[in-house]
Structure formats: structure tokens, C-alpha cells
Amino acid sequence: MPMYEYCCSECQHTFEVRQKFSDQPVEQCPRCGGAVKKLISRSGFALKGGGWFEQSYCSSASKSSSGCAEAPSCSSAAAG
């Protein structure tokens, strides 16, 4: 279930609520009862590791036979 972050417009209390997609949004602050607004926050999603391109698709053993090109690095992509 996703975690949603809310902020009270009266007391500025910020809190998180774990809700289903089908649940109604929170409308009142648990601290003062004031109106709340749903905040947009960063997700915790991160990609780690080399990825399928480096590890499987274009392995070093098959580079010469398949004609795989090297993936551009960050520095060369920024320079061009």
C-alpha cells in the first residue's frame, strides 16, 4: 500500500498515512481538526546495479559476434 503525506493548512502539522488506492483522501488533521492538503513527495524508487544491458544483453563474450555498441557514459552524453 502506498504512503501519502499530508500537511495541515492551520497548524502546519505534517503526517503520513498508509492508504489503499481506493481509500478516500484524508480531510482533517488528526492534531487540530483543520483542513489538510495532500503533498507530493519523492518516491523511494531507485535503480541499482549495472542493469540488463551491461550484464545480459551485451555481455563481453558476445560483443564481437553480435555487434553490440558500448552504452554512452554520463560524461560523454553530457558533453555532446
N, CA and C of each residue as an Amber inpcrd file, in Angstrom:
protein
   240
   0.8360000  -1.1790000   0.0000000   0.0000000   0.0000000   0.0000000
   0.8840000   1.2470000   0.0000000   0.4850000   2.2380000  -0.7690000
   1.2730000   3.4650000  -0.8280000   1.1440000   4.3110000   0.4380000
   2.1580000   5.1080000   0.6600000   2.1960000   6.0410000   1.7890000
   1.9550000   7.4440000   1.2410000   0.9970000   8.1540000   1.8230000
   0.6870000   9.5150000   1.3990000   1.0550000  10.4810000   2.5030000
   1.5130000  11.6550000   2.1160000   1.9180000  12.6780000   3.0700000
   0.9420000  13.8480000   2.9820000   0.4990000  14.3250000   4.1380000
  -0.4600000  15.4200000   4.2260000   0.1130000  16.5350000   5.0920000
  -0.3770000  17.7650000   4.8660000   0.0150000  18.9060000   5.6740000
  -1.2330000  19.6990000   6.0330000  -1.3510000  20.0600000   7.3020000
  -2.4900000  20.8350000   7.7870000  -2.2960000  22.3020000   7.4050000
  -3.3410000  22.9180000   6.8820000  -3.2460000  24.3200000   6.4820000
  -3.3540000  25.2730000   7.6770000  -3.7960000  24.7560000   8.8310000
  -3.9380000  25.6180000  10.0120000  -2.7390000  25.5320000  10.9570000
  -2.3660000  24.3060000  11.3670000  -1.2740000  24.1710000  12.3450000
   0.0490000  23.7430000  11.7130000   0.0730000  23.5370000  10.3910000
   1.2740000  23.1440000   9.6450000   1.8320000  21.7830000  10.0570000
   1.0070000  20.9490000  10.7060000   1.4230000  19.5970000  11.0970000
   1.5120000  18.7350000   9.8440000   2.6470000  18.0640000   9.6400000
   2.8500000  17.1690000   8.5050000   2.8220000  15.7420000   9.0170000
   2.0590000  14.8840000   8.3300000   1.9350000  13.4900000   8.7580000
   1.7630000  12.5850000   7.5510000   2.0350000  11.2970000   7.7510000
   1.9280000  10.2950000   6.6970000   0.8210000   9.3150000   7.0270000
   0.1480000   8.8270000   5.9820000  -0.9250000   7.8590000   6.1380000
  -0.7440000   6.7810000   5.0750000  -0.7830000   5.5190000   5.4900000
  -0.7200000   4.4020000   4.5500000  -2.1480000   4.0940000   4.1310000
  -2.4330000   4.2350000   2.8180000  -3.7810000   4.0660000   2.3110000
  -3.7970000   3.2160000   1.0510000  -4.9320000   2.5580000   0.8120000
  -5.1500000   1.8720000  -0.4540000  -5.4590000   2.9180000  -1.5140000
  -5.3130000   2.5390000  -2.7820000  -5.6610000   3.4580000  -3.8600000
  -7.1490000   3.7890000  -3.8210000  -7.9630000   2.8560000  -3.3750000
  -9.4120000   3.0470000  -3.3520000  -9.9000000   3.8440000  -2.1390000
  -9.0510000   4.0770000  -1.1240000  -9.4470000   4.8390000   0.0630000
  -9.6500000   6.3170000  -0.2790000 -10.5750000   6.9340000   0.4340000
 -10.8080000   8.3700000   0.2870000  -9.6380000   9.1320000   0.9160000
  -9.2480000  10.2760000   0.3470000  -8.1630000  11.0600000   0.9480000
  -8.5580000  11.5970000   2.3220000  -7.5540000  11.8020000   3.1650000
  -7.7720000  12.3670000   4.4930000  -8.2030000  13.8230000   4.3260000
  -9.1700000  14.2530000   5.1200000  -9.6790000  15.6200000   5.0030000
  -9.4150000  16.4700000   6.2400000  -9.1550000  15.8210000   7.3950000
  -8.9580000  16.5700000   8.6360000  -7.6340000  16.1970000   9.2960000
  -7.0200000  17.1810000   9.9120000  -5.7810000  16.9900000  10.6530000
  -6.0740000  16.2180000  11.9400000  -5.2860000  15.1960000  12.2610000
  -5.5130000  14.4490000  13.4970000  -5.1660000  15.2570000  14.7480000
  -4.3550000  16.2990000  14.5910000  -3.9340000  17.1040000  15.7370000
  -4.9510000  18.2050000  16.0730000  -5.3810000  18.9960000  15.0650000
  -6.2550000  20.1370000  15.3530000  -7.6160000  20.0690000  14.6740000
  -7.8050000  19.1380000  13.7270000  -9.0820000  19.0200000  13.0290000
  -9.2160000  19.9570000  11.8380000  -8.1470000  20.6620000  11.4990000
  -8.1680000  21.5880000  10.3690000  -8.1090000  20.8670000   9.0300000
  -8.3210000  21.6210000   7.9710000  -8.2710000  21.0690000   6.6150000
  -6.8330000  20.7140000   6.2440000  -6.6750000  19.5950000   5.5260000
  -5.3390000  19.1660000   5.1170000  -5.2260000  19.1440000   3.5960000
  -3.9800000  19.1940000   3.1390000  -3.6740000  19.1430000   1.7150000
  -2.6900000  18.0040000   1.4870000  -2.9320000  17.2060000   0.4490000
  -2.0240000  16.1060000   0.1160000  -0.7740000  16.6860000  -0.5240000
   0.3820000  16.2600000  -0.0450000   1.6550000  16.7440000  -0.5660000
   2.1880000  15.7960000  -1.6210000   2.9700000  16.3170000  -2.5080000
   3.6730000  15.4930000  -3.4950000   5.0820000  15.3050000  -2.9630000
   5.4500000  14.0640000  -2.7210000   6.7700000  13.7980000  -2.1650000
   7.5440000  12.8480000  -3.0650000   8.8390000  12.8030000  -2.8500000
   9.7130000  11.9190000  -3.6290000   9.3930000  10.4650000  -3.3430000
   9.5220000   9.6630000  -4.3550000   9.3350000   8.2280000  -4.1470000
  10.6470000   7.6140000  -3.6790000  10.5580000   6.4350000  -3.1200000
  11.7330000   5.7280000  -2.6520000  12.2840000   4.7740000  -3.6910000
  11.9540000   4.9630000  -4.9510000  12.3620000   4.0700000  -6.0240000
  13.7730000   4.4030000  -6.4860000  14.6270000   3.3870000  -6.5430000
  15.9950000   3.6030000  -7.0140000  16.4620000   2.3730000  -7.7780000
  17.1200000   2.6010000  -8.8920000  17.7100000   1.5130000  -9.6630000
  19.1650000   1.3780000  -9.2530000  19.5650000   0.1520000  -8.9560000
  20.9470000  -0.0900000  -8.5450000  21.5310000  -1.2100000  -9.3910000
  22.8260000  -1.1660000  -9.5780000  23.4930000  -2.2220000 -10.3290000
  23.7190000  -1.8270000 -11.7700000  24.3200000  -2.7440000 -12.5170000
  24.6620000  -2.4750000 -13.9020000  23.4750000  -2.5030000 -14.8380000
  22.4850000  -3.3320000 -14.5430000  21.3110000  -3.4040000 -15.3940000
  21.4240000  -4.4890000 -16.4390000  20.3290000  -4.7560000 -17.1070000
  20.2810000  -5.8530000 -18.0640000  21.1620000  -5.5890000 -19.2780000
  21.3560000  -4.3440000 -19.6860000  22.1480000  -4.0570000 -20.8750000
  23.5880000  -4.5070000 -20.6910000  24.1860000  -4.1490000 -19.5590000
  25.5830000  -4.4940000 -19.3190000  25.7600000  -5.9620000 -18.9520000
  24.8190000  -6.5400000 -18.2280000  25.0070000  -7.8790000 -17.6890000
  24.5360000  -8.9870000 -18.6160000  23.4940000  -8.7680000 -19.3740000
  22.9300000  -9.8600000 -20.1610000  22.9510000  -9.5900000 -21.6560000
  22.3850000  -8.4850000 -22.0560000  22.1860000  -8.2040000 -23.4610000
  23.4930000  -8.0800000 -24.2220000  24.4330000  -7.4120000 -23.6390000
  25.6650000  -7.1320000 -24.3520000  26.8660000  -7.6370000 -23.5420000
  26.8730000  -8.9210000 -23.2460000  27.9610000  -9.4730000 -22.4420000
  29.2640000  -9.4490000 -23.2390000  30.4010000  -9.4760000 -22.5440000
  31.6990000  -9.3550000 -23.2040000  31.9800000 -10.5190000 -24.1490000
  31.4470000 -11.7030000 -23.8850000  31.6910000 -12.8630000 -24.7420000
  31.0040000 -12.7170000 -26.0870000  29.8720000 -12.0370000 -26.1220000
  29.1290000 -11.9440000 -27.3730000  29.2540000 -10.5760000 -28.0460000
  30.0760000  -9.6730000 -27.5260000  30.2120000  -8.3380000 -28.1080000
  30.7030000  -8.3830000 -29.5490000  31.7320000  -9.1810000 -29.7940000
  32.3080000  -9.1920000 -31.1330000  31.3740000  -9.8450000 -32.1530000
  30.6230000 -10.8520000 -31.7230000  29.7680000 -11.5420000 -32.6770000
  28.4290000 -10.8400000 -32.8820000  27.9170000 -10.1600000 -31.8670000
  26.5940000  -9.5430000 -32.0050000  26.6720000  -8.0980000 -32.4640000
  27.8350000  -7.4770000 -32.3520000  27.9880000  -6.0960000 -32.7860000
  27.4050000  -5.0900000 -31.8070000  27.3290000  -5.4390000 -30.5230000
  26.7900000  -4.5190000 -29.5240000  27.7040000  -3.3170000 -29.3730000
  27.1270000  -2.1610000 -29.2990000  27.8930000  -0.9330000 -29.0800000
  27.9460000  -0.6550000 -27.5990000  28.9630000   0.0560000 -27.1890000
  29.0870000   0.4340000 -25.7940000  27.9990000   1.4540000 -25.4420000
  27.4710000   1.3620000 -24.2410000  26.4970000   2.3490000 -23.7560000
  27.2570000   3.6430000 -23.4730000  26.6800000   4.8060000 -23.8230000
  27.3710000   6.0780000 -23.5590000  27.4570000   6.3320000 -22.0620000
  28.5850000   6.8810000 -21.6430000  28.7490000   7.2200000 -20.2300000
  28.1100000   8.5750000 -19.9620000  27.9360000   8.9020000 -18.7020000
  27.3130000  10.1760000 -18.3340000  28.1180000  11.3620000 -18.8480000
  29.4580000  11.2780000 -18.7350000  30.2900000  12.4020000 -19.1470000
  30.2500000  12.6210000 -20.6640000  30.2330000  11.5380000 -21.4470000
  30.1910000  11.7030000 -22.8990000  28.8140000  12.1400000 -23.3730000
  27.7520000  11.7230000 -22.6650000  26.4080000  12.1360000 -23.0550000
  26.1910000  13.6120000 -22.7400000  26.7700000  14.0970000 -21.6450000
  26.6110000  15.4970000 -21.2610000  27.4110000  16.4120000 -22.1700000
  28.5520000  15.9150000 -22.6600000  29.4140000  16.7420000 -23.4940000
  28.8360000  16.9520000 -24.8910000  28.0200000  15.9730000 -25.3610000
  27.5400000  16.0510000 -26.7320000  26.2960000  16.7750000 -26.8750000
